[in-house]
Amino acid sequence: MGWDLTFVIGGAASGKSAFAEQLTVSTEKSRIYLATSQVFDDEMHKKVKSHVKQRGEGWTTIEAPFDLRPALAALTQDQVCLIDCATMWLTNHMMAENDLEQEQALLLDALNTCKAQIVIVSNEVGHGIVPDNALSRRFREAQGRLNIALAAQADLAVQVTAGLPLVLKGQLP
């Protein structure tokens, strides 16, 4: 296909997950969905149900809100994995007060050694105003650093805005 790691970035409700799903269904490989969200309220439960419905059938879902390494290490070259999303993964680690630099390094290493093709979705959070509190500013900075690292490691990087993809790096299959 010409890519091993694809990074899909965009704002909230920009169409990035749907675009990432389309990339994975264009392969003949078995599809793995690595879910990073944690469901703590009704709103998130509805969002997860909506994503499951949007994906449709033919996916194996693995829930991994913190440690993606075991799931990534178990994947084979005849699989494609959609990680949705890096933003929720980072949020989980930040709220648990984990060492973000260490967790990011472990994630990047796991992505680098994974045998499957990977599509990872993330939110662009730097286009808005400067947040008014320290936690939000810390999150925005950490998300920016994670996005930069993921884009640098990716073979293909695509920004999705209003459902439209803009290739930032590499070429679409």
Residue, then its C-alpha position, 0 to 999 in steps of 0.5 A: m500500500g505504500w504506508d505502514l503508519t498513517f497519521v490522521i489529524g483534524g479538529a473535533a467532528s472534522g470527519k477524521s475518524a470516518f476518513a481513517e476508517q475508509l483508509t483501512v477498509s480499502t485493504e484486504k487485511s483484517r481490521i483491528y480497532l484499538a479504542t482508547s476512550q474511557v466511558f464515564d458518562d452518557e454522552m461518551h457512551k452515545k459517542v462510542k455507540s455512534h462510532v461503532k455504528q459508523r464503522g460497521e461490521g468486520w472489525t475486531t475491537i480492542e479496548a486499550p485506554f492506557d497501554l497500547r503496547p501489548a495489542l500492537a505487539a500482537l498484530t501481524q502484517d496481514q492486519v491493519c489497525l485503527i487507533d482512535c484516538a491519540t487525544m483520548w490516550l493522552t487525556n487518560h495518561m494526563m488525568a492519571e498523572n503519568d509521565l507523559e514523556q515516558e508514555q509517549a516514548l513507549l508509544l512511539d517505540a511500539l508503533n515503530t516495531c508493530k508489524a501491522q499497518i497502522v492508522i492513528v487519529s488525533n485532534e488538532v487542538g492548537h488552532g483555538i484560543v489560548p486556554d484560560n487555565a494551566l491544566s488546559r494549557r499543559f494538555r494543549e502543549a502535550q498534545g502538540r508535542l505528541n502530534i509533532a512526534l506522530a507526524a514525524q514518524a508517519d509515512l503518510a500524514v493527512q489533515v481532515t477539515a470539513g470531511l476533506p483530506l489534505v495530504l501533509k506528508g506522503q501520498l494517499p494509496 
